[in-house]
Amino acid sequence: MESKTSSSTVLLALAILIVIFQMASAGDPDILTDFVMPLEVPSVDASYFTFSGLRDLVGASSPDKFKVTKASMVEFPALNGQSVSYAILQYPEGSVNPFHTHPRASELLFLVSGTLQVGFIDSTNKMFNQTLQTGDVFVFPKGLVHYQYNADGNNCAWAISAFGSANAGTVSVPNSVFNTSIPDNILAKSFKTDIMTIQKLKAGLA
């Protein structure tokens, strides 16, 4: 009887682990057709598979602050079901893309011009950081907190990021912590500081 119970426990544990693994490795769902057409459109031509939303960036001057221009499923519906998307990242001198995560995709960043300090933190709180030169490629693993910083005080940096999802999602760590409805006293206790400091941080992000 004991061995039957033990076997059942092992099987249940294995089943739970399989479910957890599937949830952890889940990305965009597979589709059963070549592509996904909008419900309201009976047919499409090549223009449906063309996105011109990045044309304005060609020859554009450096923006005043960090800027992201996306080509994801939201902007480019033909990406639905294709498990890919792009973002063009512009970093004026001294600007930062603050700590954030992409819950549904890893990110492959290609530095087109300038230099960038980049890094991510793994689940053991170990930091992996690097200074990228023009032409370098860096991968940010799926779901891990990461950042990019242009320490150059004179030159803008440009990068292209590719994602393994049509809708990678972005969770900003500063905004999700300080710009939500978490009470100030809980934030103060969590960060071992006072409420006034928390309120200053919130005001800085407003």
C-alpha positions in Angstrom: 0.0 0.0 0.0 2.9 2.3 0.9 4.6 1.8 -2.4 1.4 2.5 -4.3 1.0 5.8 -2.4 4.7 6.6 -3.1 4.3 5.8 -6.8 1.2 8.0 -7.0 3.0 10.9 -5.3 5.9 10.6 -7.7 3.6 10.5 -10.7 1.6 13.5 -9.4 4.9 15.4 -8.8 6.1 14.6 -12.4 2.7 15.7 -13.8 3.0 19.0 -12.0 6.6 19.5 -13.1 5.6 18.9 -16.8 2.8 21.5 -16.5 5.1 24.0 -14.9 7.7 23.4 -17.6 5.2 23.9 -20.3 4.0 27.1 -18.7 7.6 28.4 -18.3 8.5 27.6 -21.9 5.3 28.8 -23.5 5.6 31.4 -26.2 3.3 32.4 -29.0 0.9 29.6 -29.8 1.5 27.6 -33.0 -1.0 28.4 -35.9 -2.5 25.8 -38.2 -2.4 28.0 -41.3 0.3 29.8 -43.2 -0.7 33.1 -41.7 -3.5 34.7 -39.7 -5.8 37.0 -41.7 -7.9 39.7 -40.0 -11.5 38.5 -39.5 -13.0 41.6 -41.3 -10.8 41.1 -44.4 -11.8 38.4 -46.9 -8.4 38.4 -48.7 -5.0 40.1 -48.5 -2.2 41.0 -50.9 1.5 41.7 -50.4 0.8 45.1 -48.8 -0.6 43.3 -45.8 2.8 41.8 -45.2 4.6 45.1 -45.6 5.2 47.6 -42.8 6.3 51.1 -43.5 6.2 52.5 -40.0 10.0 52.6 -39.7 10.6 54.8 -42.8 10.6 58.0 -40.7 13.7 56.8 -38.9 15.8 56.7 -42.0 18.1 59.8 -41.8 16.3 61.0 -38.7 18.2 63.2 -36.2 18.7 62.0 -32.6 15.7 62.3 -30.3 15.8 64.4 -27.1 15.3 61.3 -24.9 15.4 57.5 -25.2 12.9 56.4 -27.8 11.5 53.0 -28.9 9.8 52.5 -32.3 8.1 49.1 -32.4 7.1 46.8 -35.2 5.1 44.3 -33.2 1.7 42.7 -33.7 0.0 45.9 -32.5 1.5 48.0 -35.2 1.9 45.3 -37.8 -1.0 42.8 -37.7 0.6 40.4 -40.2 3.0 39.3 -37.4 0.1 37.6 -35.6 1.1 33.9 -35.3 4.6 34.5 -36.7 6.5 34.7 -33.3 8.7 37.5 -34.4 8.8 41.3 -33.9 11.2 44.3 -34.0 12.0 47.4 -32.1 14.3 50.3 -33.1 16.0 51.8 -30.1 17.5 55.3 -30.0 19.6 56.4 -27.1 20.7 60.1 -27.0 23.9 60.8 -25.2 23.7 59.9 -21.5 20.2 58.2 -21.8 19.1 54.9 -20.3 16.4 52.3 -21.1 15.5 51.6 -17.5 15.2 48.1 -15.9 12.4 46.1 -17.5 11.5 42.6 -18.6 9.8 41.0 -21.6 7.6 38.2 -20.2 6.9 36.5 -23.5 10.2 36.6 -25.4 14.0 36.8 -25.3 15.5 39.8 -27.0 18.4 39.8 -29.5 19.9 43.3 -29.7 22.2 44.4 -32.6 24.0 47.7 -32.0 24.0 49.6 -35.2 25.9 52.7 -34.1 27.6 54.0 -30.9 28.4 52.2 -27.7 26.1 50.8 -25.1 26.4 49.4 -21.6 24.0 46.5 -21.2 23.2 44.0 -18.6 20.7 41.6 -17.1 20.1 39.9 -13.8 19.5 36.2 -13.5 17.2 34.4 -11.1 20.1 34.0 -8.6 20.6 37.8 -8.6 23.9 37.5 -10.6 24.6 40.5 -12.9 25.8 39.9 -16.4 27.0 43.2 -18.0 28.9 44.2 -21.0 30.0 47.3 -23.0 28.9 46.8 -26.6 30.7 48.3 -29.6 29.0 49.0 -33.0 28.3 45.7 -34.7 28.0 43.7 -31.5 25.0 41.5 -30.7 23.7 40.7 -27.2 20.9 38.4 -26.0 18.7 39.2 -23.0 17.1 35.9 -21.9 13.3 35.7 -21.7 11.7 37.2 -18.7 14.9 38.5 -17.0 15.3 42.1 -15.8 17.7 44.0 -18.0 18.7 47.5 -19.1 20.7 49.5 -21.7 22.7 52.7 -21.0 24.5 55.1 -23.4 27.4 56.4 -21.3 28.8 58.4 -24.2 28.2 62.1 -23.5 28.6 63.1 -27.2 27.1 60.6 -29.4 23.7 58.9 -29.9 23.5 55.1 -30.1 21.1 53.1 -32.3 20.1 49.5 -31.9 17.7 47.0 -33.5 16.1 44.4 -31.2 14.4 41.3 -32.4 12.0 39.3 -30.2 10.9 35.7 -30.3 7.2 36.8 -30.0 4.9 38.9 -32.1 3.9 40.6 -28.8 6.8 40.3 -26.3 5.3 42.7 -23.8 7.3 45.1 -21.6 7.1 45.4 -17.9 9.0 48.5 -16.6 10.4 47.8 -13.1 10.3 51.4 -11.9 6.8 52.0 -13.2 5.4 48.7 -12.0 6.8 49.3 -8.5 6.3 53.1 -8.0 3.5 54.0 -10.5 1.0 51.5 -9.3 -1.3 51.5 -6.3 1.1 49.8 -3.9 0.8 51.8 -0.6 3.7 54.1 0.3 4.2 52.5 3.7 4.6 49.0 2.1 7.1 50.3 -0.4 9.0 52.1 2.4 9.2 48.9 4.4 10.1 46.8 1.4 13.0 49.1 0.4 14.0 49.8 4.1 13.5 53.6 3.7 11.0 56.2 4.7 7.7 57.3 3.0 9.1 60.7 2.0 11.9 59.0 0.0 9.2 56.8 -1.7 7.2 59.9 -2.6 10.2 61.6 -4.1 10.9 58.6 -6.3 7.2 58.6 -7.4 7.4 62.3 -8.2 10.5 61.7 -10.3 8.7 59.1 -12.4 5.5 61.2 -12.8 
